[in-house]
Protein backbone atom coordinates (compact mmCIF):
# COMPACT_ATOMS: atom_id res chain seq x y z
CA UNK A 1 0.00 0.00 0.00
CA UNK A 2 2.85 2.38 0.79
CA UNK A 3 4.71 1.70 -2.48
CA UNK A 4 2.13 3.32 -4.82
CA UNK A 5 1.84 6.34 -2.53
CA UNK A 6 5.61 6.84 -2.60
CA UNK A 7 5.85 6.16 -6.34
CA UNK A 8 3.08 8.51 -7.42
CA UNK A 9 4.07 11.10 -4.82
CA UNK A 10 7.53 11.16 -6.40
CA UNK A 11 5.96 11.48 -9.85
CA UNK A 12 3.42 14.21 -9.04
CA UNK A 13 3.99 15.95 -5.69
CA UNK A 14 7.77 16.18 -5.39
CA UNK A 15 8.12 17.75 -8.87
CA UNK A 16 5.93 20.65 -7.76
CA UNK A 17 8.09 21.07 -4.64
CA UNK A 18 11.25 20.98 -6.78
CA UNK A 19 9.76 23.55 -9.14
CA UNK A 20 8.79 25.84 -6.26
CA UNK A 21 12.22 25.52 -4.68
CA UNK A 22 14.49 25.78 -7.73
CA UNK A 23 12.32 27.63 -10.27
CA UNK A 24 10.19 29.99 -8.16
CA UNK A 25 9.71 32.59 -10.93
CA UNK A 26 8.17 30.07 -13.28
CA UNK A 27 7.25 27.22 -10.98
CA UNK A 28 3.98 26.46 -12.79
CA UNK A 29 5.75 25.91 -16.12
CA UNK A 30 8.51 23.90 -14.43
CA UNK A 31 5.90 21.77 -12.62
CA UNK A 32 4.14 21.01 -15.89
CA UNK A 33 7.43 20.02 -17.51
CA UNK A 34 8.30 17.75 -14.58
CA UNK A 35 4.88 16.13 -14.52
CA UNK A 36 4.86 16.02 -18.33
CA UNK A 37 7.93 13.78 -18.24
CA UNK A 38 5.46 11.00 -17.47
CA UNK A 39 5.00 10.88 -21.26
CA UNK A 40 7.96 8.51 -21.44
CA UNK A 41 5.64 5.94 -19.88
CA UNK A 42 4.02 5.68 -23.31
CA UNK A 43 6.53 2.90 -23.92
CA UNK A 44 4.52 0.79 -21.47
CA UNK A 45 1.83 0.53 -24.15
CA UNK A 46 4.14 -1.74 -26.14
CA UNK A 47 4.57 -4.24 -23.29
CA UNK A 48 2.50 -7.31 -22.53
CA UNK A 49 0.81 -6.83 -20.16
CA UNK A 50 0.71 -3.04 -20.45
CA UNK A 51 0.76 -2.67 -16.66
CA UNK A 52 2.49 -5.10 -14.34
CA UNK A 53 2.78 -3.75 -10.79
CA UNK A 54 5.76 -6.01 -10.10
CA UNK A 55 7.77 -5.16 -13.22
CA UNK A 56 10.74 -2.83 -13.01
CA UNK A 57 10.53 -0.24 -15.79
CA UNK A 58 14.26 0.48 -15.83
CA UNK A 59 15.94 -1.47 -18.64
CA UNK A 60 12.63 -3.13 -19.57
CA UNK A 61 10.93 -0.38 -21.58
CA UNK A 62 12.92 1.36 -24.35
CA UNK A 63 12.40 4.90 -23.01
CA UNK A 64 13.69 3.60 -19.66
CA UNK A 65 16.72 1.89 -21.22
CA UNK A 66 20.38 2.72 -20.62
CA UNK A 67 20.79 4.37 -24.07
CA UNK A 68 17.69 6.52 -23.42
CA UNK A 69 19.00 7.49 -19.97
CA UNK A 70 22.35 8.45 -21.52
CA UNK A 71 20.38 10.61 -23.98
CA UNK A 72 18.61 12.31 -21.07
CA UNK A 73 22.01 13.08 -19.52
CA UNK A 74 23.22 14.56 -22.82
CA UNK A 75 20.16 16.83 -22.82
CA UNK A 76 21.50 18.39 -19.60
CA UNK A 77 24.20 20.28 -21.48
CA UNK A 78 22.22 22.61 -23.78
CA UNK A 79 20.57 25.20 -21.57
CA UNK A 80 17.37 25.04 -23.66
CA UNK A 81 16.80 21.36 -22.83
CA UNK A 82 18.18 21.28 -19.29
CA UNK A 83 14.85 21.47 -17.45
CA UNK A 84 13.37 18.75 -19.66
CA UNK A 85 16.44 16.59 -19.02
CA UNK A 86 16.16 17.09 -15.27
CA UNK A 87 12.47 16.17 -15.44
CA UNK A 88 13.21 13.00 -17.45
CA UNK A 89 16.00 12.01 -15.09
CA UNK A 90 13.71 12.65 -12.12
CA UNK A 91 11.19 10.30 -13.74
CA UNK A 92 13.89 7.65 -14.15
CA UNK A 93 15.00 8.17 -10.52
CA UNK A 94 11.39 7.74 -9.37
CA UNK A 95 11.07 4.51 -11.34
CA UNK A 96 14.42 3.32 -9.96
CA UNK A 97 13.12 3.89 -6.43
CA UNK A 98 10.07 1.83 -7.37
CA UNK A 99 12.34 -0.95 -8.67
CA UNK A 100 14.23 -0.89 -5.41
CA UNK A 101 10.96 -1.13 -3.48
CA UNK A 102 9.80 -4.09 -5.62
CA UNK A 103 12.95 -5.96 -4.67
CA UNK A 104 13.07 -4.92 -1.01
CA UNK A 105 9.49 -4.98 0.29
PyMOL commands that set and color helices and strands:
alter all, ss='L'
color gray80, all
select helices_A, chain A and resi 2-12+14-22+24-46+62-64+66-74+79-104
alter helices_A, ss='H'
color red, helices_A
deselect
rebuild
show_as cartoon
